[in-house]
Amino acid sequence: MLEGIKNKEAQYVLVEYKDRLARFGYTYLEKYIKDHGGEIIILDQQDDKDENQELVEDLIAITTSFSARIYGKRGGKKVAKRVENILKEEKA
């Protein structure tokens, strides 16, 4: 998408909600796209939030993302260990 904007293959980025483009760091994407002559169009504008509310939501999104990675890795280890045990039992 960003390559398309950079290469002038696209002029608009169309999203339903702002957070569908980026959970955090939206302003960096917006600046990049504007600097390359593009525009972000958001179909369903939510009520403007103050900076503190956006910061809290960004921190929650970051925490959720990292928590999912941590717990996902743990779950993967459990599954791998269980498969390993089953294979050992079948060999015995």
C-alpha positions as a Python dict, from the first residue, in 0.01 Angstrom:
ca = {
    (1, 'M'): (0, 0, 0),
    (2, 'L'): (275, 243, 96),
    (3, 'E'): (474, 146, -215),
    (4, 'G'): (167, 224, -425),
    (5, 'I'): (136, 569, -268),
    (6, 'K'): (511, 631, -301),
    (7, 'N'): (513, 527, -669),
    (8, 'K'): (200, 733, -744),
    (9, 'E'): (10, 414, -834),
    (10, 'A'): (-256, 506, -577),
    (11, 'Q'): (-374, 836, -440),
    (12, 'Y'): (-609, 725, -162),
    (13, 'V'): (-606, 484, 126),
    (14, 'L'): (-962, 390, 211),
    (15, 'V'): (-1038, 245, 556),
    (16, 'E'): (-1357, 191, 748),
    (17, 'Y'): (-1214, 298, 1084),
    (18, 'K'): (-892, 478, 1168),
    (19, 'D'): (-774, 194, 1393),
    (20, 'R'): (-805, -55, 1106),
    (21, 'L'): (-509, 115, 941),
    (22, 'A'): (-296, 125, 1255),
    (23, 'R'): (-362, 63, 1623),
    (24, 'F'): (-90, 311, 1708),
    (25, 'G'): (146, 527, 1506),
    (26, 'Y'): (-134, 648, 1281),
    (27, 'T'): (12, 999, 1260),
    (28, 'Y'): (334, 862, 1108),
    (29, 'L'): (143, 680, 835),
    (30, 'E'): (-73, 985, 775),
    (31, 'K'): (234, 1208, 736),
    (32, 'Y'): (407, 962, 502),
    (33, 'I'): (100, 933, 283),
    (34, 'K'): (46, 1310, 271),
    (35, 'D'): (415, 1373, 198),
    (36, 'H'): (381, 1148, -107),
    (37, 'G'): (66, 1321, -233),
    (38, 'G'): (-183, 1071, -99),
    (39, 'E'): (-481, 1097, 130),
    (40, 'I'): (-640, 871, 389),
    (41, 'I'): (-1018, 847, 368),
    (42, 'I'): (-1193, 716, 678),
    (43, 'L'): (-1551, 606, 610),
    (44, 'D'): (-1682, 590, 966),
    (45, 'Q'): (-1539, 880, 1162),
    (46, 'Q'): (-1573, 819, 1533),
    (47, 'D'): (-1610, 1107, 1771),
    (48, 'D'): (-1280, 1285, 1819),
    (49, 'K'): (-1108, 1174, 2135),
    (50, 'D'): (-875, 1382, 2340),
    (51, 'E'): (-504, 1303, 2337),
    (52, 'N'): (-515, 1130, 2675),
    (53, 'Q'): (-789, 891, 2563),
    (54, 'E'): (-596, 807, 2245),
    (55, 'L'): (-279, 749, 2447),
    (56, 'V'): (-460, 512, 2683),
    (57, 'E'): (-606, 319, 2388),
    (58, 'D'): (-262, 299, 2224),
    (59, 'L'): (-107, 160, 2543),
    (60, 'I'): (-385, -97, 2576),
    (61, 'A'): (-334, -203, 2214),
    (62, 'I'): (41, -243, 2266),
    (63, 'T'): (-8, -439, 2588),
    (64, 'T'): (-269, -663, 2425),
    (65, 'S'): (-42, -730, 2128),
    (66, 'F'): (257, -827, 2340),
    (67, 'S'): (44, -1032, 2580),
    (68, 'A'): (-97, -1229, 2289),
    (69, 'R'): (255, -1304, 2169),
    (70, 'I'): (369, -1419, 2512),
    (71, 'Y'): (65, -1636, 2580),
    (72, 'G'): (63, -1764, 2224),
    (73, 'K'): (423, -1883, 2260),
    (74, 'R'): (340, -2055, 2585),
    (75, 'G'): (44, -2230, 2425),
    (76, 'G'): (261, -2340, 2136),
    (77, 'K'): (517, -2490, 2373),
    (78, 'K'): (247, -2686, 2552),
    (79, 'V'): (114, -2826, 2226),
    (80, 'A'): (464, -2913, 2104),
    (81, 'K'): (543, -3089, 2434),
    (82, 'R'): (220, -3285, 2421),
    (83, 'V'): (282, -3397, 2062),
    (84, 'E'): (635, -3499, 2160),
    (85, 'N'): (500, -3707, 2452),
    (86, 'I'): (242, -3876, 2231),
    (87, 'L'): (509, -3967, 1977),
    (88, 'K'): (731, -4108, 2251),
    (89, 'E'): (441, -4317, 2385),
    (90, 'E'): (370, -4458, 2038),
    (91, 'K'): (735, -4560, 1994),
    (92, 'A'): (738, -4740, 2332),
}
